[in-house]
Amino acid sequence: MRKDNHLNPVLHQSKKNHQDSQKRKVRTDKLHDIKIPVSDLTDLTIRRESRKHWNGSKTALGTEILLFGLHYLFVYPDVTYNDLPHTIHCKVDHETFQKIGEYAAEWKCSIRKAAHRIFVEAYKKKQLGGISDGEIQ
């Protein structure tokens, strides 16, 4: 018996052909994770506020701040973007991700930088923890 002739050829199909024929479906309610770098002081404030009102979820509070900025603010001044060690995760749906992408294209920057710009302005307007404008990055 040759190697090519198997008793049951279905059990010996190449894995490449099998994987190529089946495409994974992407969930329609999938959320996009955006990491926004923040300063130590901002991270501390977000941690405190999230423990008070959001059951300890920095992500939920960060997402809420970003969505506030997208829905209620219309002017986003240019801010310096520094890649800092502390990040806030924001989980947004596909439509919101696309809207941030439109701002990124308009401002000629990445989606992460555009989200940072929106987040910083929204954070200033929310006035969490009594932080002044000069203390956020």
MIZAPA-639650 format. One record per residue (C-alpha): residue number from 1; residue in three letters; chain; x negated, y negated, z. Coordinates in steps of 0.25 Angstrom, whole numbers, plus 5000, padded with zeros to 4 digits. Example, Ala and Ser with C-alpha at 12.3 -4.5 7.8 and 13.67 -1.06 7.14 Angstrom:
% MIZAPA-639650
+-----+-----+----+------+-------+------+
:   i :  aa : ch : east : north :   up :
+-----+-----+----+------+-------+------+
:   1 : ALA :  A : 4951 :  5018 : 5031 :
:   2 : SER :  A : 4945 :  5004 : 5029 :
+-----+-----+----+------+-------+------+
END
This chain:
% MIZAPA-639650
+-----+-----+----+------+-------+------+
:   i :  aa : ch : east : north :   up :
+-----+-----+----+------+-------+------+
:   1 : MET :  A : 5000 :  5000 : 5000 :
:   2 : ARG :  A : 4995 :  4986 : 4996 :
:   3 : LYS :  A : 4994 :  4974 : 5005 :
:   4 : ASP :  A : 5004 :  4967 : 4997 :
:   5 : ASN :  A : 5015 :  4978 : 4997 :
:   6 : HIS :  A : 5021 :  4978 : 5011 :
:   7 : LEU :  A : 5033 :  4987 : 5015 :
:   8 : ASN :  A : 5041 :  4975 : 5019 :
:   9 : PRO :  A : 5036 :  4962 : 5012 :
:  10 : VAL :  A : 5046 :  4953 : 5020 :
:  11 : LEU :  A : 5037 :  4955 : 5032 :
:  12 : HIS :  A : 5024 :  4952 : 5025 :
:  13 : GLN :  A : 5028 :  4939 : 5018 :
:  14 : SER :  A : 5017 :  4928 : 5019 :
:  15 : LYS :  A : 5020 :  4918 : 5030 :
:  16 : LYS :  A : 5017 :  4906 : 5020 :
:  17 : ASN :  A : 5029 :  4909 : 5011 :
:  18 : HIS :  A : 5038 :  4911 : 5023 :
:  19 : GLN :  A : 5034 :  4898 : 5030 :
:  20 : ASP :  A : 5035 :  4889 : 5017 :
:  21 : SER :  A : 5049 :  4894 : 5014 :
:  22 : GLN :  A : 5055 :  4890 : 5028 :
:  23 : LYS :  A : 5054 :  4875 : 5031 :
:  24 : ARG :  A : 5056 :  4870 : 5045 :
:  25 : LYS :  A : 5068 :  4862 : 5047 :
:  26 : VAL :  A : 5066 :  4848 : 5054 :
:  27 : ARG :  A : 5076 :  4845 : 5065 :
:  28 : THR :  A : 5085 :  4833 : 5062 :
:  29 : ASP :  A : 5084 :  4828 : 5076 :
:  30 : LYS :  A : 5069 :  4829 : 5077 :
:  31 : LEU :  A : 5063 :  4818 : 5084 :
:  32 : HIS :  A : 5050 :  4811 : 5080 :
:  33 : ASP :  A : 5040 :  4809 : 5091 :
:  34 : ILE :  A : 5032 :  4795 : 5091 :
:  35 : LYS :  A : 5021 :  4793 : 5101 :
:  36 : ILE :  A : 5019 :  4778 : 5104 :
:  37 : PRO :  A : 5006 :  4774 : 5111 :
:  38 : VAL :  A : 5008 :  4765 : 5124 :
:  39 : SER :  A : 5000 :  4759 : 5134 :
:  40 : ASP :  A : 4998 :  4764 : 5148 :
:  41 : LEU :  A : 5007 :  4754 : 5154 :
:  42 : THR :  A : 5018 :  4757 : 5144 :
:  43 : ASP :  A : 5017 :  4772 : 5146 :
:  44 : LEU :  A : 5018 :  4770 : 5161 :
:  45 : THR :  A : 5030 :  4761 : 5160 :
:  46 : ILE :  A : 5037 :  4771 : 5150 :
:  47 : ARG :  A : 5034 :  4782 : 5160 :
:  48 : ARG :  A : 5040 :  4775 : 5171 :
:  49 : GLU :  A : 5052 :  4770 : 5164 :
:  50 : SER :  A : 5055 :  4784 : 5158 :
:  51 : ARG :  A : 5054 :  4790 : 5172 :
:  52 : LYS :  A : 5065 :  4780 : 5177 :
:  53 : HIS :  A : 5075 :  4781 : 5165 :
:  54 : TRP :  A : 5071 :  4792 : 5155 :
:  55 : ASN :  A : 5069 :  4804 : 5164 :
:  56 : GLY :  A : 5054 :  4804 : 5162 :
:  57 : SER :  A : 5054 :  4804 : 5147 :
:  58 : LYS :  A : 5044 :  4794 : 5141 :
:  59 : THR :  A : 5048 :  4799 : 5127 :
:  60 : ALA :  A : 5063 :  4795 : 5129 :
:  61 : LEU :  A : 5059 :  4781 : 5134 :
:  62 : GLY :  A : 5049 :  4779 : 5123 :
:  63 : THR :  A : 5059 :  4783 : 5113 :
:  64 : GLU :  A : 5070 :  4774 : 5119 :
:  65 : ILE :  A : 5060 :  4762 : 5119 :
:  66 : LEU :  A : 5057 :  4765 : 5104 :
:  67 : LEU :  A : 5071 :  4766 : 5100 :
:  68 : PHE :  A : 5075 :  4753 : 5107 :
:  69 : GLY :  A : 5064 :  4746 : 5099 :
:  70 : LEU :  A : 5069 :  4752 : 5086 :
:  71 : HIS :  A : 5084 :  4749 : 5089 :
:  72 : TYR :  A : 5084 :  4736 : 5096 :
:  73 : LEU :  A : 5071 :  4729 : 5092 :
:  74 : PHE :  A : 5068 :  4723 : 5078 :
:  75 : VAL :  A : 5055 :  4716 : 5079 :
:  76 : TYR :  A : 5042 :  4724 : 5083 :
:  77 : PRO :  A : 5030 :  4716 : 5084 :
:  78 : ASP :  A : 5017 :  4722 : 5080 :
:  79 : VAL :  A : 5009 :  4728 : 5092 :
:  80 : THR :  A : 4995 :  4734 : 5093 :
:  81 : TYR :  A : 4996 :  4749 : 5092 :
:  82 : ASN :  A : 4986 :  4757 : 5101 :
:  83 : ASP :  A : 4985 :  4772 : 5101 :
:  84 : LEU :  A : 4986 :  4773 : 5117 :
:  85 : PRO :  A : 4985 :  4786 : 5125 :
:  86 : HIS :  A : 4999 :  4785 : 5131 :
:  87 : THR :  A : 5011 :  4787 : 5121 :
:  88 : ILE :  A : 5026 :  4786 : 5122 :
:  89 : HIS :  A : 5033 :  4797 : 5113 :
:  90 : CYS :  A : 5046 :  4793 : 5106 :
:  91 : LYS :  A : 5055 :  4803 : 5100 :
:  92 : VAL :  A : 5063 :  4797 : 5089 :
:  93 : ASP :  A : 5073 :  4803 : 5079 :
:  94 : HIS :  A : 5070 :  4803 : 5064 :
:  95 : GLU :  A : 5078 :  4790 : 5060 :
:  96 : THR :  A : 5070 :  4782 : 5071 :
:  97 : PHE :  A : 5057 :  4788 : 5066 :
:  98 : GLN :  A : 5060 :  4783 : 5052 :
:  99 : LYS :  A : 5064 :  4769 : 5057 :
: 100 : ILE :  A : 5050 :  4769 : 5065 :
: 101 : GLY :  A : 5044 :  4774 : 5052 :
: 102 : GLU :  A : 5050 :  4762 : 5044 :
: 103 : TYR :  A : 5044 :  4752 : 5054 :
: 104 : ALA :  A : 5031 :  4759 : 5053 :
: 105 : ALA :  A : 5031 :  4758 : 5037 :
: 106 : GLU :  A : 5035 :  4743 : 5039 :
: 107 : TRP :  A : 5024 :  4740 : 5049 :
: 108 : LYS :  A : 5014 :  4749 : 5041 :
: 109 : CYS :  A : 5010 :  4758 : 5053 :
: 110 : SER :  A : 5013 :  4772 : 5058 :
: 111 : ILE :  A : 5026 :  4776 : 5065 :
: 112 : ARG :  A : 5019 :  4777 : 5078 :
: 113 : LYS :  A : 5014 :  4763 : 5077 :
: 114 : ALA :  A : 5028 :  4758 : 5073 :
: 115 : ALA :  A : 5034 :  4765 : 5085 :
: 116 : HIS :  A : 5024 :  4759 : 5094 :
: 117 : ARG :  A : 5027 :  4745 : 5089 :
: 118 : ILE :  A : 5042 :  4747 : 5091 :
: 119 : PHE :  A : 5040 :  4754 : 5105 :
: 120 : VAL :  A : 5031 :  4743 : 5110 :
: 121 : GLU :  A : 5041 :  4732 : 5106 :
: 122 : ALA :  A : 5053 :  4740 : 5112 :
: 123 : TYR :  A : 5045 :  4743 : 5125 :
: 124 : LYS :  A : 5043 :  4728 : 5127 :
: 125 : LYS :  A : 5057 :  4725 : 5125 :
: 126 : LYS :  A : 5062 :  4736 : 5134 :
: 127 : GLN :  A : 5053 :  4730 : 5145 :
: 128 : LEU :  A : 5051 :  4743 : 5152 :
: 129 : GLY :  A : 5045 :  4742 : 5166 :
: 130 : GLY :  A : 5043 :  4727 : 5165 :
: 131 : ILE :  A : 5031 :  4728 : 5156 :
: 132 : SER :  A : 5027 :  4715 : 5149 :
: 133 : ASP :  A : 5024 :  4714 : 5134 :
: 134 : GLY :  A : 5009 :  4713 : 5135 :
: 135 : GLU :  A : 5007 :  4727 : 5142 :
: 136 : ILE :  A : 5012 :  4736 : 5131 :
: 137 : GLN :  A : 5004 :  4741 : 5119 :
+-----+-----+----+------+-------+------+
END
